[in-house]
């Protein structure tokens, strides 16, 4: 049939296609060749048509009233088609018939985002999926009217659904050799390259065998490292031979050039005591989580008490006497349950060997010299947050002391986890399954070079969507969803990861997240960013794992409700908004800064209500008396113009925070918003107001590393590649690094005129004693939160029954938050009653409540202890039981208890 046309024999007829060898078999030399070799070049076509399943194709927006529709295919990508000319280069052609029946309900639902168009029948897509295929609309004379390629995910998921049940993709190491499995259903040929080392030449090439029911290729061979040679039709280049690592790599050599062969259960890959070191049993319910978000390199690169070889590495966590580990141990003792590590899977942006550090000269606080030095080497330096996934299942090599050794990074990662567990801290991972570092035929593309056009979410023309910043993955596709679930399960089982934080989780289906829950069990806590935007917004493609769509799932999402009210303004503010949009803790109405102007009193009342929304766990059904005196459910309070303020069904579905790695730190945002005359000690007190609100809010409490030390990034709004200079931590508590130069121009340059005078203001920078005060006050707040389950209520019913706000409505003291929590009969409550008051004002305030008369309140024991950080509370905070009046010092959080 070479070069001849084959027509389909009637609707549903047999399609006779022989298996065509598109090119010569690969040789051993190819294993050491280029990362991609074009075997048969072809022009790129857009992909406006969709394989809905193995039998149905839809072409939206096409005029189907006249002409003929045909599928042309070629194993060697020789098809050429242009309007007004005839198609050439085909191996065969299928004349299509319109499908007039009903598209199956599940298929219609999956492709609901696809516009109206004509649907065609095709006998069986399976054999066509390895070839170049074009859908052509022809005139009666055979000339092309329109032409498109097809998006293949629907057909692949239908034809090869059985692959989702295969649980040993990747490498399975045996005593003498290893088994290899790669899902590559659209490949024409796959071969395995094996290597004795991470850098030497290949010593064998082994043909792989295809299973037609799953699309999985298998082989067995000895070797320590490996790659695959995948011959496959690509959307942009024709038939390409890709030399590519394994999407399921468990480890790699330097800069991820080769995958590593190993059994993660091998004793050789386990540090001493690994199997017998348990995870701390500190989280009985998700609301027990108090999280400290930390970047591996930030943790130790600036810590002189860590040995030089271990700075910036996993192994730094094993140095228990370092300043950093002493700090984490103290946080653990105070009440932090989880250290959440920014991405530690293999990332694409940092050289694993030979990265460079910028040479930064001493310069003024508002100089641009520092950022220029960082910018000069940012693509070669040792720093990135890591939101650029390369291999999801392998530890990042730049954090290893020996990135060339595939075993070393596994062992050192486990040593890090073990050290944190021994310090009483569970370990969480920040995971980024919503996009990859890169896609297409780029060298650091993995998924898209194995199954081109499948793993990423495509737009109506077949281009990859990039709403997340990078190449969006399609976790709604069967095998991408499986990869995500398999990956999470691997980290949980093999590395004892206790909790996961999903970046841009709203870009993933709720169903995919629930699949993960089933795989890993409820003991593994899942939280994430539930933002609703991009091509999936408002359920355009599927029910999202977003704030408004996850209620009832038990999966937590970060809440921006109280965050924005506390800080003021929004995450995307720039220009004078950074200054004028004050928040609840930094002066809104009651302490206007020099540029804010006079804001109406109602702004403060509404902000106070929004903070109470967070304190109540953002629970949909919680009734709150708001500023106008009415009592409404939180779901009936409007946030952001069109969203319900209360969106969670249960408190474990809410993650409360006022600062994380994104955007300016709270100390920096307060540098913009507090009046310039505010002293450094007062700024530290304001920081702790934010901490108190977070600590006392129902739900998960989430804090950014260094928050407790007044961390500054010198006003940087986005420090993801700002280097060590703008991301430093000082565990000796001498400096918070405010005023260490203008932050990088790329994200901050447009606001330099505003930043310069702030950075020059030395009075904003805290002294070591201010940092020490914040450190200790933060630990006191953690101790209070951990002292009673009343700050960590388990259910929405518990919150409705036991949490009552007073000092609400139109006659309230608007700068004081006041709440009473009933502990009678509640497991772990410790106290009969807990009442907390947070005074954000710069003057003492008094609040009287008739229902609080004649109580037996005492200050919480933390306040009266010898080591209490804020001595003002013990000496100035008062409760008068006759009148039910509380006296609260300026800028303080006070907790009273009844035993």
NUGU-673121 format. One record per residue (C-alpha): residue in one letter; x, y, z. Coordinates in steps of 0.02 Angstrom, whole numbers. Example, Ala and Ser with C-alpha at 12.3 -4.5 7.8 and 13.67 -1.06 7.14 Angstrom:
residu  x  y  z
A  615  -225  390 .
S  684  -53  357 .
//
This chain:
residu  x  y  z
X  0  0  0 .
X  150  115  -3 .
X  92  283  -70 .
X  -79  217  -117 .
X  -249  274  -56 .
X  -359  162  49 .
X  -543  204  70 .
X  -652  155  217 .
X  -782  27  163 .
X  -943  104  224 .
X  -979  173  397 .
X  -900  63  527 .
X  -807  -37  395 .
X  -636  -113  420 .
X  -484  -1  403 .
X  -341  -101  334 .
X  -177  -19  380 .
X  -14  -110  383 .
X  123  -68  507 .
X  244  44  414 .
X  424  72  464 .
X  444  259  449 .
X  633  257  462 .
X  785  149  491 .
X  803  71  663 .
X  907  171  787 .
X  1086  120  821 .
X  1197  128  974 .
X  1272  290  910 .
X  1101  372  924 .
X  1108  346  1112 .
X  1249  473  1120 .
X  1181  586  985 .
X  1076  742  982 .
X  926  760  1096 .
X  817  765  939 .
X  846  711  761 .
X  721  751  625 .
X  692  593  523 .
X  560  663  405 .
X  528  849  412 .
X  353  919  393 .
X  273  1091  409 .
X  167  1130  560 .
X  -22  1138  547 .
X  -141  1207  676 .
X  -251  1080  764 .
X  -430  1144  760 .
X  -512  973  758 .
X  -531  852  903 .
X  -528  664  918 .
X  -674  648  1040 .
X  -644  461  1058 .
X  -585  320  946 .
X  -735  336  831 .
X  -785  520  829 .
X  -699  676  765 .
X  -765  852  786 .
X  -714  1003  683 .
X  -789  1159  761 .
X  -826  1314  661 .
X  -819  1229  493 .
X  -948  1254  355 .
X  -1006  1077  322 .
X  -1144  1113  197 .
X  -1039  1074  45 .
X  -882  982  -3 .
X  -803  819  53 .
X  -710  781  214 .
X  -563  662  215 .
X  -429  601  335 .
X  -259  587  253 .
X  -118  497  340 .
X  67  468  316 .
X  193  369  418 .
X  335  476  352 .
X  252  645  376 .
X  254  681  190 .
X  80  756  186 .
X  70  927  107 .
X  -94  1020  96 .
X  -131  1199  51 .
X  -294  1286  3 .
X  -322  1279  -185 .
X  -205  1132  -212 .
X  -224  945  -198 .
X  -156  845  -51 .
X  7  753  -86 .
X  118  630  6 .
X  -15  520  82 .
X  0  336  126 .
X  -189  327  121 .
X  -351  421  142 .
X  -519  393  225 .
X  -675  479  164 .
X  -775  531  316 .
X  -961  523  347 .
X  -1054  646  456 .
X  -1111  575  621 .
X  -1292  621  656 .
X  -1315  527  819 .
X  -1290  586  997 .
X  -1114  603  1062 .
X  -1097  496  1220 .
X  -1138  599  1374 .
X  -967  580  1456 .
X  -879  629  1295 .
X  -994  778  1268 .
X  -961  835  1445 .
X  -773  820  1427 .
X  -772  922  1267 .
X  -908  1045  1316 .
X  -786  1189  1289 .
X  -770  1148  1104 .
X  -874  1259  991 .
X  -1014  1201  878 .
X  -962  1106  724 .
X  -980  950  622 .
X  -947  777  695 .
X  -879  634  590 .
X  -868  446  612 .
X  -709  349  586 .
X  -693  161  606 .
X  -547  154  727 .
X  -418  285  772 .
X  -291  166  847 .
X  -177  140  697 .
X  -190  319  638 .
X  -125  388  801 .
X  55  342  758 .
X  50  438  594 .
X  41  612  527 .
X  -145  643  502 .
X  -234  790  420 .
X  -420  822  412 .
X  -458  903  246 .
X  -612  989  179 .
X  -607  968  -9 .
X  -704  1037  -155 .
X  -782  917  -279 .
X  -628  932  -389 .
X  -516  872  -247 .
X  -436  1039  -208 .
X  -414  1090  -26 .
X  -539  1212  46 .
X  -473  1200  224 .
X  -355  1087  320 .
X  -313  1054  501 .
X  -226  925  608 .
X  -311  850  759 .
X  -298  857  948 .
X  -273  677  1000 .
X  -306  664  1188 .
X  -485  601  1173 .
X  -437  458  1059 .
X  -283  408  1160 .
X  -383  403  1321 .
X  -517  295  1240 .
X  -404  174  1147 .
X  -274  153  1285 .
X  -380  170  1442 .
X  -307  8  1509 .
X  -140  97  1533 .
X  -211  190  1681 .
X  -217  26  1778 .
X  -33  -10  1754 .
X  58  32  1914 .
X  241  3  1869 .
X  280  132  1736 .
X  461  185  1737 .
X  601  73  1799 .
X  589  -83  1907 .
X  762  -135  1962 .
X  802  -319  1984 .
X  953  -415  2044 .
X  1040  -427  1875 .
X  943  -311  1761 .
X  793  -196  1763 .
X  623  -185  1682 .
X  574  -27  1589 .
X  400  31  1543 .
X  358  188  1444 .
X  185  244  1392 .
X  209  306  1214 .
X  55  253  1116 .
X  85  371  969 .
X  266  317  945 .
X  315  219  790 .
X  465  142  876 .
X  549  151  1046 .
X  721  90  1098 .
X  807  88  1265 .
X  982  160  1287 .
X  1078  102  1441 .
X  1237  172  1516 .
X  1359  113  1649 .
X  1380  290  1716 .
X  1303  461  1709 .
X  1430  528  1586 .
X  1508  385  1486 .
X  1449  324  1317 .
X  1304  204  1299 .
X  1349  20  1313 .
X  1188  -53  1242 .
X  1031  -15  1144 .
X  882  -129  1167 .
X  726  -131  1058 .
X  567  -109  1159 .
X  407  -207  1131 .
X  239  -122  1113 .
X  80  -182  1199 .
X  -60  -131  1083 .
X  -191  -135  1221 .
X  -104  -5  1330 .
X  18  85  1215 .
X  157  40  1338 .
X  329  -10  1274 .
X  432  -131  1379 .
X  609  -200  1387 .
X  731  -279  1508 .
X  916  -236  1514 .
X  1060  -207  1636 .
X  1127  -32  1663 .
X  1143  107  1791 .
X  1074  252  1688 .
X  958  255  1539 .
X  865  356  1407 .
X  737  317  1275 .
X  744  342  1088 .
X  566  381  1035 .
X  521  394  850 .
X  361  493  845 .
X  261  615  739 .
X  266  789  815 .
X  147  933  780 .
X  287  1052  731 .
X  429  955  652 .
X  369  794  570 .
X  440  625  621 .
X  573  652  753 .
X  687  533  847 .
X  689  602  1024 .
X  826  551  1145 .
X  731  581  1305 .
X  732  540  1490 .
X  593  445  1575 .
X  441  546  1631 .
X  437  428  1780 .
X  623  452  1823 .
X  656  422  2008 .
X  826  506  1998 .
X  947  573  1868 .
X  1123  624  1836 .
X  1187  803  1827 .
X  1067  924  1743 .
X  943  783  1715 .
X  1026  715  1558 .
X  1001  531  1602 .
X  878  435  1709 .
X  941  328  1852 .
X  909  142  1879 .
X  871  96  2059 .
X  750  16  2178 .
X  690  146  2304 .
X  661  6  2429 .
X  844  -42  2425 .
X  936  -25  2590 .
X  1078  60  2497 .
X  965  210  2464 .
X  905  227  2644 .
X  997  323  2779 .
X  1026  233  2943 .
X  864  218  3040 .
X  754  271  2894 .
X  628  131  2911 .
X  614  153  3099 .
X  598  343  3103 .
X  413  383  3107 .
X  323  539  3050 .
X  270  645  3200 .
X  93  605  3252 .
X  37  786  3278 .
X  -108  812  3158 .
X  -265  721  3208 .
X  -371  834  3097 .
X  -320  948  2954 .
X  -356  1100  3063 .
X  -213  1048  3177 .
X  -90  1097  3041 .
X  20  1247  3076 .
X  134  1265  2926 .
X  302  1352  2901 .
X  342  1374  2716 .
X  528  1360  2679 .
X  645  1357  2529 .
X  786  1229  2543 .
X  922  1349  2485 .
X  856  1496  2587 .
X  864  1388  2742 .
X  1052  1371  2751 .
X  1145  1466  2615 .
X  1167  1615  2730 .
X  1197  1516  2890 .
X  1380  1517  2941 .
X  1345  1385  3074 .
X  1316  1258  2934 .
X  1470  1177  2859 .
X  1515  1257  2693 .
X  1485  1097  2592 .
X  1308  1081  2656 .
X  1248  1259  2636 .
X  1100  1269  2520 .
X  1084  1079  2519 .
X  967  945  2585 .
X  1106  892  2703 .
X  1102  1059  2796 .
X  950  995  2889 .
X  1054  857  2967 .
X  1163  983  3060 .
X  1054  990  3215 .
X  1164  1115  3306 .
X  1156  1247  3169 .
X  1063  1408  3201 .
X  934  1360  3071 .
X  893  1190  3145 .
X  887  1264  3320 .
X  760  1388  3254 .
X  653  1252  3176 .
X  664  1148  3334 .
X  602  1297  3435 .
X  458  1323  3314 .
X  414  1139  3328 .
X  411  1152  3517 .
X  301  1307  3507 .
X  173  1228  3390 .
X  227  1220  3208 .
X  177  1050  3142 .
X  234  1053  2960 .
X  381  1121  2863 .
X  321  1148  2685 .
X  464  1147  2564 .
X  455  1249  2405 .
X  477  1134  2254 .
X  607  998  2282 .
X  568  886  2133 .
X  685  904  1984 .
X  675  1080  1914 .
X  732  1148  1747 .
X  798  1322  1785 .
X  950  1298  1898 .
X  1115  1225  1837 .
X  1151  1076  1949 .
X  1337  1098  1930 .
X  1436  1255  1896 .
X  1303  1380  1942 .
X  1373  1551  1982 .
X  1346  1673  2124 .
X  1330  1857  2081 .
X  1466  1975  2138 .
X  1373  2108  2236 .
X  1464  2265  2286 .
X  1424  2364  2442 .
X  1300  2499  2392 .
X  1168  2614  2463 .
X  1000  2554  2527 .
X  912  2622  2372 .
X  1046  2579  2245 .
X  1011  2480  2087 .
X  1186  2403  2090 .
X  1134  2250  2190 .
X  990  2200  2078 .
X  1095  2230  1922 .
X  1222  2104  1984 .
X  1084  1977  2017 .
X  1005  2009  1848 .
X  1170  1987  1756 .
X  1184  1803  1805 .
X  1004  1754  1841 .
X  1000  1620  1707 .
X  1162  1543  1769 .
X  1149  1571  1956 .
X  1105  1444  2090 .
X  935  1514  2135 .
X  754  1490  2086 .
X  597  1454  2183 .
X  573  1299  2076 .
X  403  1320  1997 .
X  472  1246  1837 .
X  450  1057  1841 .
X  567  950  1739 .
X  543  776  1815 .
X  403  760  1942 .
X  463  602  2031 .
X  648  640  2058 .
X  732  749  2190 .
X  812  909  2126 .
X  999  889  2100 .
X  1057  1066  2141 .
X  1013  1033  2324 .
X  1123  879  2327 .
X  1308  882  2371 .
X  1340  765  2223 .
X  1216  795  2082 .
X  1310  677  1965 .
X  1267  531  2078 .
X  1088  472  2055 .
X  1089  386  2224 .
X  1156  532  2323 .
X  1010  649  2299 .
X  888  512  2353 .
X  985  475  2511 .
X  1011  658  2555 .
X  829  700  2525 .
X  780  561  2644 .
X  907  621  2771 .
X  826  793  2764 .
X  653  720  2794 .
X  720  610  2933 .
X  804  757  3019 .
X  644  859  3014 .
X  541  713  3078 .
X  663  690  3222 .
X  639  874  3262 .
X  453  839  3280 .
X  408  919  3114 .
X  308  840  2977 .
X  365  875  2800 .
X  260  948  2660 .
X  300  973  2476 .
X  250  1113  2362 .
X  203  1026  2199 .
X  171  1102  2029 .
X  74  982  1919 .
X  -17  1123  1828 .
X  126  1161  1709 .
X  297  1104  1652 .
X  458  1201  1633 .
X  446  1191  1445 .
X  361  1088  1310 .
X  369  1048  1125 .
X  534  994  1049 .
X  640  1093  1173 .
X  784  998  1252 .
X  713  1009  1428 .
X  542  952  1372 .
X  504  774  1427 .
X  319  737  1420 .
X  288  822  1254 .
X  433  733  1171 .
X  367  562  1223 .
X  183  588  1178 .
X  175  750  1079 .
X  15  848  1097 .
X  -55  745  1240 .
X  6  801  1410 .
X  -28  987  1389 .
X  -191  1084  1380 .
X  -218  1154  1206 .
X  -316  1303  1142 .
X  -437  1302  995 .
X  -292  1305  871 .
X  -191  1170  956 .
X  -63  1284  1039 .
X  -20  1254  1221 .
X  -113  1361  1346 .
X  1  1466  1458 .
X  -116  1550  1582 .
X  -15  1484  1729 .
X  141  1573  1664 .
X  211  1419  1579 .
X  156  1269  1476 .
X  -6  1212  1557 .
X  -28  1026  1584 .
X  -194  939  1553 .
X  -228  842  1713 .
X  -402  808  1644 .
X  -319  689  1521 .
X  -313  513  1588 .
X  -126  483  1591 .
X  -78  658  1649 .
X  -200  638  1793 .
X  -123  467  1827 .
X  53  539  1823 .
X  2  667  1954 .
X  -77  536  2067 .
X  67  414  2044 .
X  190  552  2084 .
X  105  607  2244 .
X  91  426  2299 .
X  276  399  2268 .
X  328  549  2372 .
X  210  499  2512 .
X  267  317  2516 .
X  451  325  2472 .
X  498  490  2553 .
X  372  496  2697 .
X  300  662  2640 .
X  156  705  2756 .
X  66  845  2665 .
X  60  926  2494 .
X  30  1104  2437 .
X  -31  1111  2256 .
X  19  1262  2155 .
X  -126  1335  2052 .
X  -234  1188  2100 .
X  -386  1273  2023 .
X  -315  1226  1852 .
X  -343  1043  1894 .
X  -506  944  1902 .
X  -581  911  2071 .
X  -598  730  2015 .
X  -409  718  1990 .
X  -378  785  2164 .
X  -503  663  2238 .
X  -414  523  2145 .
X  -256  574  2239 .
X  -351  570  2403 .
X  -401  391  2368 .
X  -223  342  2321 .
X  -134  416  2471 .
X  -268  408  2605 .
X  -340  541  2718 .
X  -186  543  2829 .
X  -93  637  2693 .
X  -153  817  2699 .
X  -190  906  2535 .
X  -200  1095  2520 .
X  -175  1212  2373 .
X  -208  1370  2278 .
X  -389  1370  2223 .
X  -382  1524  2112 .
X  -509  1531  1973 .
X  -440  1602  1810 .
X  -378  1559  1636 .
X  -452  1442  1508 .
X  -529  1332  1644 .
X  -612  1474  1741 .
X  -789  1451  1805 .
X  -791  1268  1758 .
X  -765  1299  1572 .
X  -685  1128  1547 .
X  -720  1030  1706 .
X  -767  1049  1889 .
X  -611  1133  1956 .
X  -513  1106  2114 .
X  -548  1288  2155 .
X  -610  1382  2308 .
X  -794  1377  2262 .
X  -791  1201  2190 .
X  -697  1103  2323 .
X  -817  1127  2467 .
X  -856  958  2544 .
X  -695  878  2480 .
X  -588  903  2634 .
X  -452  980  2525 .
X  -394  1150  2588 .
X  -378  1307  2483 .
X  -288  1468  2524 .
X  -409  1606  2573 .
X  -381  1782  2507 .
X  -530  1850  2605 .
X  -448  1894  2770 .
X  -277  1906  2688 .
X  -326  2056  2584 .
X  -422  2138  2726 .
X  -273  2119  2843 .
X  -141  2181  2721 .
X  -245  2305  2622 .
X  -272  2312  2436 .
X  -241  2160  2327 .
X  -98  2050  2272 .
X  -82  2137  2104 .
X  -73  2317  2167 .
X  61  2432  2102 .
X  98  2618  2100 .
X  18  2727  2231 .
X  -109  2590  2271 .
X  30  2506  2367 .
X  27  2653  2487 .
X  -151  2716  2486 .
X  -241  2549  2505 .
X  -212  2522  2690 .
X  -273  2367  2779 .
X  -348  2322  2945 .
X  -185  2305  3040 .
X  -86  2445  2959 .
X  -194  2598  2986 .
X  -352  2592  2879 .
X  -454  2745  2935 .
X  -384  2748  3114 .
X  -202  2788  3067 .
X  -202  2855  2891 .
X  -32  2871  2809 .
X  31  3025  2719 .
X  -49  2981  2551 .
X  -202  2879  2599 .
X  -320  3024  2624 .
X  -476  3014  2729 .
X  -567  2849  2704 .
X  -748  2825  2763 .
X  -774  2737  2929 .
X  -873  2604  2838 .
X  -713  2543  2754 .
X  -642  2496  2923 .
X  -803  2413  2979 .
X  -811  2310  2820 .
X  -628  2260  2836 .
X  -659  2205  3015 .
X  -802  2095  2956 .
X  -694  2018  2821 .
X  -562  1977  2951 .
X  -698  1894  3056 .
X  -742  1790  2903 .
X  -566  1719  2912 .
X  -572  1697  3100 .
X  -729  1593  3076 .
X  -641  1480  2951 .
X  -726  1556  2797 .
X  -869  1435  2830 .
X  -1017  1458  2714 .
X  -1151  1430  2845 .
X  -1078  1530  2990 .
X  -1195  1673  3045 .
X  -1108  1839  3076 .
X  -1178  2004  3137 .
X  -1103  2128  3015 .
X  -1074  2315  3016 .
X  -1254  2365  2978 .
X  -1321  2260  3122 .
X  -1396  2121  3017 .
X  -1347  1939  3041 .
X  -1304  1847  2882 .
X  -1216  1687  2832 .
X  -1038  1710  2772 .
X  -1087  1644  2600 .
X  -1204  1794  2584 .
X  -1067  1922  2614 .
X  -994  1982  2450 .
X  -807  1975  2421 .
X  -719  2047  2270 .
X  -879  2109  2190 .
X  -956  1942  2143 .
X  -895  1802  2257 .
X  -959  1736  2422 .
X  -845  1779  2567 .
X  -882  1611  2647 .
X  -844  1467  2529 .
X  -789  1318  2635 .
X  -899  1180  2701 .
X  -778  1130  2838 .
X  -634  1222  2922 .
X  -503  1101  2855 .
X  -544  1168  2682 .
X  -476  1340  2726 .
X  -292  1388  2732 .
X  -266  1555  2821 .
X  -114  1661  2783 .
X  -57  1841  2776 .
X  110  1809  2690 .
X  190  1675  2584 .
X  328  1666  2454 .
X  223  1764  2329 .
X  209  1954  2330 .
X  288  2070  2458 .
X  320  2008  2633 .
X  205  2080  2765 .
X  347  2184  2835 .
X  376  2257  2663 .
X  193  2289  2627 .
X  182  2377  2794 .
X  331  2485  2743 .
X  218  2553  2607 .
X  59  2569  2710 .
X  104  2619  2888 .
X  135  2804  2920 .
X  320  2839  2898 .
X  337  2895  3079 .
X  291  2721  3142 .
X  438  2656  3243 .
X  525  2492  3207 .
X  458  2417  3370 .
X  282  2467  3323 .
X  308  2388  3153 .
X  357  2227  3241 .
X  197  2238  3343 .
X  95  2261  3185 .
X  179  2107  3110 .
X  124  2007  3262 .
X  -55  2069  3242 .
X  -53  1981  3074 .
X  19  1827  3158 .
X  -116  1830  3292 .
X  -258  1842  3168 .
X  -186  1694  3074 .
X  -153  1592  3231 .
X  -328  1620  3299 .
X  -420  1587  3135 .
X  -512  1422  3118 .
X  -435  1312  2983 .
X  -254  1280  2934 .
X  -127  1412  2989 .
X  7  1448  2859 .
X  162  1556  2885 .
X  306  1604  2773 .
X  483  1567  2834 .
X  558  1721  2913 .
X  388  1799  2949 .
X  431  1780  3132 .
X  595  1874  3105 .
X  515  2021  3012 .
X  580  1954  2847 .
X  605  2083  2712 .
X  651  2060  2530 .
X  696  2244  2512 .
X  519  2275  2444 .
X  532  2142  2306 .
X  360  2092  2246 .
X  416  1932  2158 .
X  580  1857  2215 .
X  569  1693  2117 .
X  735  1724  2030 .
X  802  1868  2135 .
X  946  1763  2197 .
X  1007  1733  2373 .
X  1032  1920  2399 .
X  848  1965  2405 .
X  792  1800  2484 .
X  910  1790  2631 .
X  864  1730  2805 .
X  966  1771  2960 .
X  946  1639  3095 .
X  1061  1743  3207 .
X  924  1874  3214 .
X  1035  2022  3177 .
X  960  2081  3011 .
X  797  2066  2915 .
X  881  2133  2755 .
X  769  2282  2732 .
X  854  2418  2631 .
X  981  2307  2543 .
X  954  2385  2372 .
X  816  2411  2247 .
X  737  2244  2203 .
X  752  2175  2024 .
X  688  2295  1893 .
X  590  2166  1793 .
X  449  2159  1920 .
X  481  2315  2022 .
X  560  2444  1908 .
X  399  2535  1867 .
X  383  2578  2052 .
X  563  2628  2087 .
X  513  2809  2118 .
X  403  2749  2262 .
X  527  2621  2327 .
X  681  2732  2338 .
X  626  2849  2479 .
X  560  2702  2579 .
X  722  2605  2564 .
X  820  2761  2615 .
X  718  2777  2774 .
X  831  2691  2900 .
X  698  2707  3035 .
X  596  2572  2950 .
X  734  2443  2972 .
X  717  2346  3135 .
X  855  2329  3263 .
X  906  2155  3325 .
X  800  2181  3481 .
X  646  2211  3373 .
X  680  2050  3277 .
X  703  1956  3441 .
X  538  2026  3506 .
X  445  1967  3350 .
X  529  1796  3357 .
X  474  1768  3537 .
X  301  1845  3518 .
X  269  1732  3370 .
X  315  1579  3471 .
X  197  1636  3608 .
X  55  1645  3482 .
X  97  1471  3418 .
X  97  1406  3596 .
X  -74  1482  3626 .
X  -143  1404  3466 .
X  -72  1234  3507 .
X  -132  1242  3688 .
X  -314  1212  3644 .
X  -416  1130  3508 .
X  -535  1278  3523 .
X  -418  1370  3403 .
X  -426  1217  3289 .
X  -609  1167  3290 .
X  -643  1011  3188 .
X  -808  1043  3101 .
X  -918  1184  3039 .
X  -1048  1130  3165 .
X  -921  1152  3304 .
X  -885  1328  3241 .
X  -1069  1375  3231 .
X  -1104  1308  3405 .
X  -949  1366  3497 .
X  -878  1523  3416 .
X  -967  1687  3453 .
X  -903  1860  3407 .
X  -946  2009  3513 .
X  -908  2193  3484 .
X  -993  2181  3314 .
X  -1122  2284  3221 .
X  -1136  2474  3202 .
X  -1089  2517  3383 .
X  -928  2415  3391 .
X  -754  2476  3429 .
X  -698  2444  3251 .
X  -514  2419  3289 .
X  -546  2274  3408 .
X  -588  2095  3360 .
X  -668  1999  3502 .
X  -723  1818  3508 .
X  -783  1694  3638 .
X  -759  1506  3611 .
X  -854  1382  3719 .
X  -745  1236  3771 .
X  -868  1141  3880 .
X  -856  956  3842 .
X  -743  979  3692 .
X  -599  857  3671 .
X  -431  942  3692 .
X  -509  1110  3740 .
X  -411  1120  3904 .
X  -513  1272  3954 .
X  -698  1296  3992 .
X  -694  1457  3890 .
X  -570  1549  3782 .
X  -596  1732  3740 .
X  -474  1826  3630 .
X  -464  2010  3586 .
X  -352  2089  3455 .
X  -328  2277  3463 .
X  -251  2342  3301 .
X  -259  2524  3357 .
X  -108  2622  3417 .
X  -200  2669  3577 .
X  -273  2565  3718 .
X  -453  2512  3687 .
X  -593  2450  3800 .
X  -734  2335  3749 .
X  -886  2299  3856 .
X  -1005  2153  3829 .
X  -1151  2112  3943 .
X  -1138  1928  3902 .
X  -958  1928  3965 .
X  -1002  1984  4142 .
X  -962  1881  4296 .
X  -838  1765  4213 .
X  -686  1692  4299 .
X  -566  1748  4166 .
X  -379  1744  4187 .
X  -245  1784  4061 .
X  -187  1635  3962 .
X  -36  1555  4049 .
X  76  1600  3902 .
X  46  1785  3937 .
X  97  1770  4118 .
X  247  1658  4096 .
X  420  1720  4135 .
X  472  1712  3953 .
X  320  1802  3880 .
X  379  1917  3742 .
X  249  2055  3757 .
X  261  2111  3937 .
X  126  2242  3908 .
X  -9  2108  3908 .
X  23  2046  4085 .
X  37  2222  4155 .
X  -96  2316  4055 .
X  -228  2194  3993 .
X  -377  2189  4111 .
X  -547  2108  4132 .
X  -680  2184  4245 .
X  -810  2050  4281 .
X  -937  2171  4355 .
X  -955  2271  4193 .
X  -892  2139  4071 .
X  -758  2260  4012 .
X  -594  2211  3933 .
X  -446  2329  3924 .
X  -325  2291  3783 .
X  -155  2375  3757 .
X  -113  2454  3589 .
X  -69  2337  3446 .
X  -86  2180  3549 .
X  -175  2012  3549 .
X  -239  1953  3718 .
X  -315  1786  3766 .
X  -418  1760  3924 .
X  -467  1586  3984 .
X  -585  1506  4109 .
X  -533  1342  4187 .
//
